[in-house]
Amino acid sequence: MLEPAMLTGLGAVAVWMHQCFPRLRPGSLLRAAVRVAVSFAAFALLPALLGLALPLLSDHALRLSVTLALLMAFMAYLLLTWVWLISRLLHDLHGGTPRGGHPAADAL
């Protein structure tokens, strides 16, 4: 039950960040794809980071808190980059400037 709840909550946070901070959005499709790749790499390196950091902490509750905080931060960034990529794809496919053609004549 924790996993679907965490994914739903962090997904909502990602959509909220996408709406509230438009200046953070990538300006091109390539930048959005690079951010997704970076977020996947960072998420893949999270176990190694935890393997280095957790032995330095003595308290079990602190270890659990650090693990959950890092997991939630990395997962939120991963979901946010996917929201950015999907938004960029939709903007490039449906929005943006017209791509040529003849202007329609005004009806009289």
C-alpha distances in whole Angstrom, upper triangle without the diagonal:
4,6,6,6,9,10,11,12,14,16,17,19,20,22,23,24,26,28,29,30,32,34,32,31,33,36,37,35,36,34,31,31,32,29,26,28,28,25,24,26,25,21,23,25,22,22,26,26,23,26,29,27,25,28,30,28,29,26,23,21,23,22,18,19,21,18,15,18,20,16,16,19,20,17,18,21,20,19,22,24,23,23,27,28,27,29,32,32,32,34,37,37,37,38,41,44,46,47,51,53,55,55,55,59,59,60,63
4,6,5,6,9,10,10,12,14,15,16,18,20,21,22,24,26,26,28,30,32,29,29,31,34,35,33,34,32,29,29,29,27,24,26,26,22,21,24,22,19,20,22,19,19,23,22,20,23,25,24,22,25,27,25,26,23,20,18,19,18,15,15,17,15,12,14,16,13,12,16,16,14,15,19,18,17,20,22,21,22,25,26,26,27,30,31,31,33,36,36,36,37,39,43,45,46,50,52,55,54,55,58,58,59,63
4,5,5,6,9,10,10,12,14,15,16,18,20,21,22,24,25,26,28,30,27,27,28,32,32,30,30,29,26,25,26,24,21,22,23,19,18,21,19,16,18,20,17,17,21,21,19,22,24,23,22,25,27,25,27,25,21,20,21,19,16,16,17,15,12,14,15,12,11,14,14,11,13,16,15,14,17,19,18,19,22,23,23,25,27,28,28,31,33,33,34,35,37,41,43,43,47,49,52,52,52,56,56,57,60
4,5,5,6,8,10,10,12,14,15,16,18,20,21,23,24,25,27,29,27,26,28,31,31,29,30,29,25,25,27,24,21,23,24,20,19,22,21,18,20,22,20,21,24,24,22,25,28,27,25,29,30,29,30,28,25,23,24,23,19,19,20,18,15,17,18,14,13,16,16,13,14,17,15,13,17,19,17,18,21,22,21,23,26,26,26,29,31,31,31,32,35,39,40,41,45,47,50,49,50,53,53,54,57
4,6,5,6,8,10,11,12,14,15,16,18,20,21,22,24,26,28,26,26,28,31,31,30,31,30,26,26,28,25,22,25,25,21,21,24,22,19,21,23,21,22,25,24,23,26,28,26,25,29,30,28,29,27,24,22,22,22,18,18,19,17,14,15,17,14,12,15,16,13,13,17,16,14,17,19,18,18,22,23,22,23,27,27,27,29,32,32,32,33,35,39,41,42,46,48,50,50,50,53,53,54,58
4,5,5,6,8,10,10,12,14,15,16,18,20,21,22,24,26,23,23,25,29,29,28,29,27,24,24,25,22,20,22,21,18,18,20,19,16,18,20,17,18,22,21,19,22,25,23,22,26,27,25,26,24,22,19,20,19,16,15,16,14,11,12,13,10,8,11,12,9,10,13,13,12,14,17,16,16,20,21,21,22,25,26,26,28,30,31,31,32,34,38,40,41,45,47,50,49,50,53,53,55,58
4,6,5,6,8,10,10,12,14,15,16,18,20,21,22,24,22,21,23,26,26,25,26,24,21,21,22,19,17,19,19,16,16,19,17,14,17,19,17,19,22,21,20,23,26,24,24,27,29,27,29,27,25,23,23,21,18,18,18,16,13,14,14,11,9,12,12,8,9,12,11,9,12,14,13,13,17,18,17,19,22,22,23,25,27,27,28,29,31,35,37,38,42,44,46,46,47,50,50,52,55
4,6,5,6,9,10,11,12,14,15,17,18,20,21,24,22,21,23,26,27,25,27,25,22,23,24,21,19,22,22,18,19,22,21,18,21,23,21,22,26,25,24,27,29,28,27,31,32,30,32,30,27,25,25,24,21,20,21,19,16,16,17,14,12,14,15,11,10,14,13,10,12,15,14,13,17,18,17,18,22,22,22,24,27,27,27,28,30,34,36,37,41,43,45,45,45,48,48,50,53
4,5,5,6,9,10,11,12,14,15,16,18,20,23,20,20,23,26,27,26,28,26,22,23,24,21,19,22,22,18,19,22,20,18,21,23,20,22,25,24,23,26,28,26,26,29,30,28,30,27,25,23,23,22,19,18,19,17,14,14,15,13,10,12,14,11,9,13,13,11,12,16,15,14,17,19,19,19,22,24,23,25,28,28,28,29,31,34,37,38,42,44,47,46,46,49,49,51,54
4,5,5,6,9,10,10,12,14,15,16,18,20,17,18,20,23,24,23,24,22,19,20,21,17,16,19,18,15,16,19,17,15,18,20,17,19,22,21,20,24,25,24,24,27,28,26,29,27,25,22,22,21,18,17,17,16,13,12,13,11,7,9,10,7,5,9,10,7,9,12,12,12,14,17,17,17,20,21,22,23,26,27,27,27,29,33,35,36,40,43,45,44,45,49,48,50,53
4,5,5,6,9,10,11,12,14,15,17,19,17,16,18,21,22,21,22,21,17,18,20,17,15,18,18,15,16,19,18,16,19,21,19,22,24,23,23,26,28,27,27,31,31,30,32,30,28,26,25,25,22,20,21,19,16,16,16,14,11,12,12,9,7,10,10,6,8,11,10,9,12,14,13,14,17,18,18,20,23,23,24,24,26,30,32,33,37,39,42,41,42,45,45,47,50
4,5,5,6,9,10,11,12,14,16,19,17,16,19,22,23,22,24,22,19,21,22,19,18,21,21,18,19,22,21,19,22,24,22,25,27,26,26,29,30,29,29,33,33,31,33,31,30,27,26,26,23,21,22,21,18,17,18,16,13,13,15,12,9,12,13,9,10,13,13,10,13,16,15,15,18,20,19,20,23,24,24,24,26,30,32,34,37,40,42,41,41,44,44,46,49
4,6,5,6,9,10,10,12,14,16,14,15,18,21,22,22,24,21,18,20,21,17,17,20,19,16,18,21,19,17,21,22,20,23,26,24,23,27,28,26,27,30,30,29,31,29,28,25,24,24,22,19,20,19,16,14,15,14,11,11,12,11,7,10,11,9,8,12,13,11,13,16,16,15,18,20,20,21,24,25,25,24,26,30,33,34,38,40,43,42,42,46,45,47,50
4,5,5,6,9,10,10,12,14,12,12,14,18,19,18,20,18,14,16,17,14,13,17,16,13,15,18,17,16,19,21,19,22,25,23,23,27,28,26,27,31,31,30,32,31,29,27,26,25,23,21,21,20,17,16,16,14,11,11,11,10,6,7,9,6,5,8,9,7,9,12,12,12,15,17,17,18,20,22,22,22,23,27,30,31,35,37,40,39,40,43,43,45,48
4,5,5,6,9,10,11,14,13,12,15,17,19,18,20,18,15,17,19,16,15,19,19,16,18,21,20,19,23,24,23,26,28,27,27,31,32,30,31,35,35,33,36,34,33,30,29,29,27,25,24,23,21,19,19,18,15,14,15,13,10,11,12,9,7,10,10,7,9,12,11,10,14,16,15,16,19,20,20,19,21,25,27,29,33,35,37,36,37,40,40,42,45
4,5,5,6,8,10,13,12,12,16,19,21,21,23,20,18,20,21,18,18,21,21,18,21,23,22,21,25,26,24,27,30,28,28,31,32,30,31,35,34,33,36,34,33,30,29,29,27,24,24,24,21,19,20,19,15,15,16,15,11,12,14,11,9,13,13,10,12,15,15,13,16,19,18,18,21,23,22,21,22,26,29,31,34,37,39,38,38,41,41,43,45
4,5,5,6,8,10,9,10,13,16,18,19,20,18,15,18,19,15,16,19,18,16,19,21,19,19,23,24,22,26,28,25,26,30,30,28,29,33,33,31,34,33,32,29,28,28,26,23,23,23,20,18,18,18,15,13,14,14,10,10,12,11,8,11,12,10,10,14,14,13,15,18,18,17,20,22,22,21,22,25,28,30,34,36,39,37,39,42,41,43,46
4,6,6,6,9,8,7,11,13,15,16,18,15,13,16,17,14,14,18,18,16,18,21,20,20,23,25,24,27,29,27,28,31,32,30,32,35,35,34,37,36,35,32,31,30,29,26,25,25,23,21,20,20,17,15,16,15,11,11,13,10,7,9,10,7,7,11,11,9,11,14,14,14,17,19,18,17,18,22,25,27,30,33,35,34,35,38,38,40,43
4,6,6,10,10,10,13,15,17,18,21,18,16,19,21,18,18,22,21,19,22,25,24,23,27,28,27,30,32,30,31,35,35,33,35,38,38,37,40,38,37,34,33,33,31,28,28,28,25,23,23,23,20,18,19,18,15,15,16,14,11,13,14,10,10,14,13,11,13,16,15,14,18,19,18,17,18,21,24,27,30,33,34,33,34,37,36,38,41
4,6,9,9,10,14,16,19,20,22,20,18,21,22,19,20,23,22,20,23,26,24,24,28,29,27,31,32,30,31,34,34,32,34,37,37,35,38,37,36,33,32,32,30,27,27,27,25,22,23,23,19,18,19,19,15,15,17,15,12,15,16,13,13,16,17,14,16,19,18,17,21,23,22,20,20,24,27,29,33,35,37,35,36,39,39,41,43
4,6,6,8,11,13,16,18,20,17,15,19,19,16,18,21,20,18,22,24,22,23,26,27,26,29,31,28,29,33,33,31,33,36,35,35,38,36,36,33,31,31,30,27,26,27,25,22,22,22,19,17,18,18,15,14,16,15,11,13,15,13,11,15,16,13,15,18,18,17,19,22,22,19,19,23,26,28,31,34,36,35,36,39,39,41,44
4,5,6,9,10,13,15,17,15,13,17,18,15,17,20,20,19,22,24,23,24,27,28,27,31,32,30,32,35,35,33,35,39,38,37,41,40,39,36,34,34,33,30,29,29,27,25,24,24,22,19,20,20,16,15,17,16,12,13,15,12,10,13,14,11,12,16,15,13,16,19,18,16,16,19,22,24,28,31,33,31,33,36,35,38,41
4,6,8,9,13,15,17,14,13,17,17,15,17,20,19,19,22,24,22,24,27,27,27,31,32,29,31,34,34,33,35,38,37,37,40,39,39,37,35,34,34,31,29,30,28,25,24,25,23,20,20,21,18,16,18,17,14,14,16,14,12,15,16,14,13,17,17,15,17,20,20,18,17,19,23,25,28,31,33,32,34,37,37,39,42
4,6,9,12,14,15,11,11,14,14,11,14,17,15,15,18,20,19,20,23,24,23,27,28,26,28,31,30,29,31,35,34,34,37,36,36,34,32,31,30,28,26,26,25,22,21,21,19,16,17,17,14,12,14,14,10,10,13,12,9,12,15,13,12,16,17,15,17,20,21,19,18,21,25,26,29,33,35,34,36,39,39,42,45
4,6,9,11,12,9,8,12,12,10,12,15,15,14,17,19,19,20,23,24,24,28,29,27,29,32,32,31,33,36,36,36,39,38,38,36,34,33,32,30,28,28,26,24,22,22,20,18,17,17,15,12,14,13,10,9,11,10,6,9,11,9,9,12,13,12,14,17,17,15,15,18,22,23,26,29,32,31,33,36,37,39,42
4,6,8,9,6,5,9,10,8,11,13,13,14,17,18,18,20,22,23,24,27,28,27,29,32,32,31,33,37,36,37,40,40,39,37,35,34,33,31,29,29,27,25,23,23,22,19,18,18,16,13,14,14,11,9,11,11,7,8,11,10,8,11,13,12,12,16,17,15,15,17,21,21,25,28,31,31,33,36,37,39,43
4,7,9,7,8,11,12,11,14,16,16,17,20,21,21,23,25,26,27,31,31,30,32,35,35,35,37,40,40,40,44,43,43,41,39,38,37,35,33,32,31,29,27,27,26,23,22,22,20,17,18,18,15,13,14,14,10,10,13,11,8,11,13,11,11,14,16,14,12,14,18,18,22,25,28,28,30,33,34,37,40
4,5,5,6,9,10,11,13,14,15,17,19,20,21,23,25,26,27,31,31,30,33,35,35,35,38,41,41,41,45,45,44,42,40,39,38,36,34,33,32,30,28,28,27,24,22,22,21,18,18,18,15,13,14,14,10,9,12,11,7,9,12,10,9,12,14,13,12,14,17,17,20,24,27,27,29,33,34,37,40
4,5,5,6,9,10,11,12,14,15,17,18,20,21,23,24,26,29,30,29,32,34,35,35,37,40,40,41,44,44,43,41,39,38,37,35,33,32,31,30,27,26,26,24,21,21,20,17,16,16,15,11,12,12,9,7,9,10,6,7,10,10,8,11,14,13,13,15,18,17,21,24,27,28,30,33,35,37,41
4,5,5,6,9,10,11,12,14,15,16,18,20,21,23,24,28,28,28,30,32,33,33,35,38,38,39,43,43,42,41,39,37,36,35,33,31,31,29,27,26,26,23,21,21,21,17,16,17,16,12,13,14,11,9,12,13,10,10,14,13,12,14,17,17,16,18,21,20,23,26,30,30,33,36,38,41,44
4,5,5,6,9,10,10,12,14,15,16,18,20,21,22,26,26,25,28,30,30,30,33,36,36,37,40,40,39,38,36,34,34,32,30,29,28,27,24,24,23,21,19,19,18,15,14,15,13,10,12,13,10,9,12,12,10,12,15,14,13,16,19,18,17,19,22,22,25,29,32,32,35,38,39,42,45
4,5,5,6,9,10,11,13,14,15,17,18,20,21,25,25,25,27,29,30,30,32,35,35,36,39,39,38,36,34,33,32,30,28,27,26,25,22,22,21,19,17,16,15,12,12,12,10,7,8,9,6,5,9,9,7,9,12,12,12,15,17,16,16,19,22,22,25,29,32,32,34,38,39,41,45
4,5,5,6,9,10,11,12,14,15,17,19,20,23,24,24,26,28,29,29,31,34,35,36,39,39,38,37,35,33,32,31,29,27,26,25,23,22,21,19,17,17,16,13,12,13,12,8,9,11,9,6,10,12,10,10,14,14,13,16,18,19,19,21,24,23,27,30,33,34,36,39,41,43,47
4,5,5,6,9,10,10,12,14,15,16,18,22,22,21,24,26,26,27,29,32,32,33,37,37,36,35,33,31,31,30,27,26,26,24,21,21,21,18,16,16,16,13,12,14,13,9,11,13,11,10,13,15,13,14,17,17,17,19,22,21,21,24,26,26,29,32,36,36,39,42,43,46,49
4,5,5,6,9,10,10,12,14,15,16,20,20,20,22,24,25,25,27,30,30,31,34,34,33,32,30,28,28,27,24,23,22,21,18,18,17,15,13,13,13,9,9,11,10,6,9,11,9,9,12,13,12,14,17,17,17,20,22,21,21,24,27,27,31,34,37,37,39,43,44,46,50
4,5,5,6,9,10,10,12,14,15,19,20,19,21,24,25,25,27,30,30,31,34,34,33,32,30,28,27,26,24,22,21,20,18,16,16,15,12,12,12,9,7,9,9,5,6,10,9,8,11,13,12,13,16,17,17,19,21,22,22,25,28,27,31,34,37,38,40,43,44,47,50
4,5,5,6,9,10,11,12,14,17,18,18,20,22,23,24,26,29,29,30,34,34,33,32,30,28,27,27,24,22,22,21,18,17,18,16,13,13,14,11,9,12,12,9,10,13,12,11,14,16,15,16,19,20,20,21,24,24,25,28,30,29,33,36,39,40,42,46,47,49,53
4,5,5,6,8,10,11,12,16,16,15,18,20,20,21,23,26,26,27,31,31,30,30,27,25,25,24,21,20,20,19,16,15,16,14,11,12,13,10,9,12,12,9,11,14,13,13,16,18,17,18,21,22,22,24,26,26,26,29,32,31,35,38,41,42,44,48,49,51,54
4,5,5,6,8,10,11,14,15,14,16,19,20,20,22,25,25,26,29,29,28,27,25,23,22,21,19,17,17,16,13,12,13,11,7,8,10,7,5,9,9,7,9,12,12,12,15,17,17,18,21,21,22,24,26,26,26,30,32,32,36,39,42,42,44,48,49,51,54
4,5,5,6,9,10,13,14,14,16,18,19,20,22,24,26,26,29,29,28,27,26,23,22,22,20,18,18,17,14,13,14,13,9,9,12,9,7,10,12,9,10,14,14,13,16,18,18,19,22,23,23,25,27,28,28,31,34,33,37,40,43,44,46,49,50,53,56
4,5,5,6,9,11,12,12,15,16,17,18,20,23,24,25,28,29,27,27,25,23,23,22,20,18,18,18,14,14,15,14,10,12,14,12,10,13,15,12,14,17,17,16,19,21,21,22,25,26,26,27,30,30,31,34,36,35,39,42,45,46,48,52,53,55,59
4,5,5,6,10,10,10,12,14,15,15,17,20,21,22,25,26,24,24,22,20,20,19,16,14,15,14,11,11,13,11,7,10,12,10,9,13,13,12,14,17,17,17,20,22,22,23,26,27,27,29,31,31,31,35,37,37,41,44,47,47,49,53,54,56,59
4,5,5,8,10,10,11,14,15,15,17,20,21,21,24,24,23,22,21,18,18,17,15,13,13,13,10,8,10,10,6,7,10,9,8,11,13,12,13,16,17,17,19,21,22,23,25,27,27,29,31,31,32,35,38,38,42,45,48,48,50,53,54,56,60
4,6,7,8,10,11,13,14,16,17,19,21,22,25,25,24,24,22,19,19,19,17,14,15,16,12,11,14,13,10,11,14,13,11,14,16,15,16,19,20,19,21,24,24,25,27,29,29,31,33,34,34,38,40,39,43,46,49,50,52,55,56,58,62
4,6,5,6,9,10,11,12,14,17,18,19,22,23,22,23,20,18,18,18,15,13,15,15,11,11,14,13,10,12,15,14,13,16,18,17,18,21,22,22,24,26,26,27,30,31,31,33,36,36,36,39,42,42,45,48,52,52,54,57,59,61,64
4,5,5,6,8,10,10,12,15,16,16,20,20,19,19,17,14,14,15,12,9,11,12,8,8,11,11,8,10,13,13,12,15,17,17,18,21,22,22,24,26,27,28,30,32,32,34,36,36,37,40,43,43,47,49,53,53,55,58,59,61,65
4,5,5,6,9,10,10,13,15,15,18,19,17,18,17,13,14,15,12,9,12,13,10,9,13,14,11,13,16,16,15,18,20,20,21,24,25,25,27,29,30,31,33,35,36,37,39,39,40,44,46,46,50,53,56,56,58,61,62,64,68
4,5,5,6,9,10,12,14,15,18,20,19,20,18,15,16,17,14,12,15,15,12,12,16,16,13,16,19,18,17,21,22,22,23,26,27,27,29,31,31,33,35,36,37,39,41,41,41,45,47,47,51,54,57,57,59,63,64,66,69
4,5,5,6,8,11,12,13,16,18,17,18,15,13,14,15,11,10,13,13,9,11,14,13,12,14,17,16,16,20,21,21,23,25,26,26,29,30,31,32,35,36,36,38,40,40,41,44,47,46,50,53,56,57,59,62,63,65,68
4,5,5,6,9,10,11,14,15,14,15,12,9,11,12,9,7,10,11,9,10,13,13,12,14,17,17,17,20,22,22,24,26,27,28,30,32,32,34,36,37,38,40,42,42,42,46,48,49,52,55,58,59,60,64,64,67,70
4,6,6,7,10,11,14,15,14,16,14,11,13,15,12,10,14,15,12,13,17,17,16,18,21,21,20,23,25,25,27,29,30,31,33,35,35,36,39,40,41,43,45,45,45,49,51,51,55,58,61,61,63,67,67,70,73
4,6,7,8,10,13,15,15,17,15,12,14,15,12,12,15,16,13,15,18,18,17,19,22,21,22,25,26,26,28,30,31,31,34,36,36,37,40,41,42,43,46,45,46,49,52,52,55,58,62,62,64,67,68,70,74
4,6,6,7,11,12,13,14,11,9,12,12,9,9,13,13,11,13,16,16,15,18,20,20,21,24,25,25,28,30,30,31,34,35,36,37,40,40,41,43,45,45,45,48,51,52,55,58,62,61,63,67,67,70,73
4,5,5,8,10,9,11,9,6,9,11,8,8,12,13,11,13,16,17,17,19,21,22,22,25,26,27,29,31,32,33,35,36,37,39,41,42,43,45,47,46,47,50,53,54,57,60,63,63,65,69,69,71,74
4,5,7,10,10,13,11,9,12,14,12,12,16,16,15,17,20,20,20,22,25,25,26,28,30,30,32,34,35,36,38,40,41,42,44,45,47,48,50,50,51,54,57,57,61,64,67,67,69,72,73,75,78
4,7,10,11,13,11,9,13,14,11,13,16,16,15,18,20,20,20,23,25,25,26,29,30,31,33,35,35,37,39,40,41,43,45,46,47,49,50,50,50,54,57,57,61,64,67,67,69,72,72,75,78
4,6,8,10,7,6,10,11,9,11,14,14,14,17,19,19,20,22,24,25,26,28,30,31,33,34,35,37,39,40,41,43,45,45,47,49,50,50,50,54,57,57,61,64,67,67,68,72,72,74,77
4,7,9,8,8,11,12,12,13,16,17,17,19,22,22,23,25,27,28,29,31,33,34,36,37,38,40,42,43,44,46,48,49,50,52,53,53,54,57,60,61,64,67,70,70,72,75,75,77,80
4,6,5,6,9,10,11,12,14,15,17,18,20,21,23,24,26,27,29,30,32,33,35,36,38,39,41,42,43,45,47,48,49,51,52,52,53,56,59,60,64,67,70,69,71,74,74,76,79
4,5,5,6,9,10,11,12,14,16,16,18,20,21,22,24,26,27,28,30,32,33,34,36,38,39,40,42,44,45,46,48,49,51,51,52,55,58,59,63,65,68,68,69,72,73,74,77
4,5,5,6,9,10,11,12,14,15,16,18,20,21,22,24,26,27,28,30,32,33,34,36,37,38,40,42,43,44,46,48,49,48,50,53,56,57,61,64,66,66,67,70,70,72,75
4,5,5,6,8,10,10,12,14,15,16,18,20,21,22,24,26,27,29,30,31,33,35,36,37,39,41,42,43,45,46,47,47,48,51,54,55,59,62,65,64,66,69,69,71,74
4,5,5,6,9,10,11,12,14,15,16,18,20,21,22,24,26,27,29,30,32,33,35,36,37,39,41,42,43,45,46,46,47,51,53,54,58,61,64,63,65,68,68,70,73
4,6,5,6,9,10,10,12,14,15,16,18,20,21,22,24,26,27,28,30,32,33,34,36,37,39,40,42,43,44,44,46,49,52,53,57,59,62,62,63,66,66,68,71
4,5,5,6,9,10,11,12,14,15,16,18,20,21,22,24,26,27,28,30,32,32,34,36,37,38,40,42,43,42,44,47,50,51,55,58,60,60,61,64,64,66,69
4,6,5,6,8,10,11,12,14,15,17,18,20,21,23,24,26,27,29,30,31,33,35,36,37,39,41,42,41,42,46,49,49,53,56,59,58,60,63,63,65,68
4,6,5,6,9,10,11,12,14,16,16,18,20,21,23,24,26,27,29,30,32,33,35,36,37,39,40,40,41,45,48,48,52,55,58,58,59,62,63,65,68
4,6,5,6,8,10,10,12,14,15,16,18,20,21,22,24,26,27,28,30,31,33,34,36,37,38,38,39,43,46,47,51,53,56,56,57,60,60,62,65
4,6,5,6,9,10,11,12,14,15,16,18,20,21,22,24,26,27,28,30,32,32,34,36,37,37,38,41,44,45,49,52,55,54,55,59,59,61,64
4,5,5,6,8,10,11,12,14,15,17,19,20,21,23,24,26,27,29,30,31,33,35,36,36,36,40,43,44,47,50,53,53,54,58,58,60,63
4,6,5,6,8,10,10,12,14,15,17,18,20,21,23,24,26,27,29,30,32,33,34,34,36,39,42,42,46,49,52,52,53,56,57,59,62
4,6,5,6,9,10,10,12,14,15,16,18,20,21,22,24,26,27,28,30,31,32,32,34,37,40,41,45,47,50,50,51,54,54,56,59
4,6,5,6,9,10,10,12,14,15,16,18,20,21,22,24,26,27,28,30,31,31,32,35,38,39,43,46,49,48,49,53,53,55,58
4,5,5,6,9,10,11,13,14,15,17,19,20,21,23,25,26,27,29,30,30,31,34,37,38,41,44,47,47,49,52,53,55,58
4,5,5,6,8,10,11,12,14,15,17,18,20,21,23,24,26,27,28,29,30,33,36,37,40,43,46,46,47,51,51,53,56
4,5,5,6,9,10,10,12,14,15,16,18,20,21,22,24,26,27,26,28,31,34,35,39,41,44,44,45,48,49,50,54
4,5,5,6,9,10,10,12,14,15,16,18,20,21,22,24,25,25,26,29,32,33,37,40,42,42,44,47,47,50,53
4,5,5,7,9,10,11,13,14,15,17,19,20,21,23,24,25,26,29,32,32,36,39,42,42,43,47,47,49,53
4,5,5,6,9,10,11,12,14,15,17,18,20,21,22,23,24,28,30,31,35,37,40,40,41,45,45,47,50
4,5,5,6,9,10,10,12,14,15,16,18,20,21,20,22,25,28,29,33,35,38,38,39,43,43,45,48
4,5,5,6,9,10,10,12,14,15,16,18,20,20,20,24,27,27,31,34,37,36,38,42,42,44,48
4,5,5,6,8,10,10,12,14,15,16,18,18,20,23,26,26,30,33,36,36,37,40,41,43,47
4,5,5,6,8,10,11,12,14,15,16,16,18,22,24,25,29,31,34,34,35,38,39,41,44
4,6,5,6,9,10,10,12,14,15,15,16,19,22,23,27,29,32,32,33,37,37,40,43
4,5,5,6,9,10,11,12,14,14,15,19,21,21,25,28,31,31,33,36,37,39,43
4,5,5,6,9,10,11,12,13,15,18,20,21,25,27,30,30,31,35,35,37,41
4,5,5,6,9,10,10,10,12,16,18,19,23,25,28,28,29,32,33,35,38
4,5,5,6,8,10,10,10,14,16,17,21,23,26,26,28,31,32,35,38
4,5,5,6,8,9,11,14,16,16,20,22,25,25,27,31,32,34,37
4,5,5,6,7,10,13,15,15,19,21,24,24,25,28,29,31,35
4,6,5,5,6,10,12,13,17,19,22,22,23,27,27,30,33
4,6,6,6,9,11,11,15,17,20,21,22,26,27,30,33
4,6,8,10,11,11,15,16,20,20,21,25,26,28,32
4,7,9,10,11,14,16,18,18,19,23,24,26,29
4,7,8,11,14,16,18,17,19,22,23,25,28
4,7,9,12,15,17,16,18,22,22,25,28
4,6,9,12,14,13,16,19,20,23,26
4,6,8,10,10,13,16,18,20,24
4,7,10,11,14,17,20,22,26
4,7,9,12,15,17,20,24
4,7,9,12,15,18,21
4,6,9,12,15,18
4,6,9,12,15
4,6,9,12
4,6,9
4,6
4
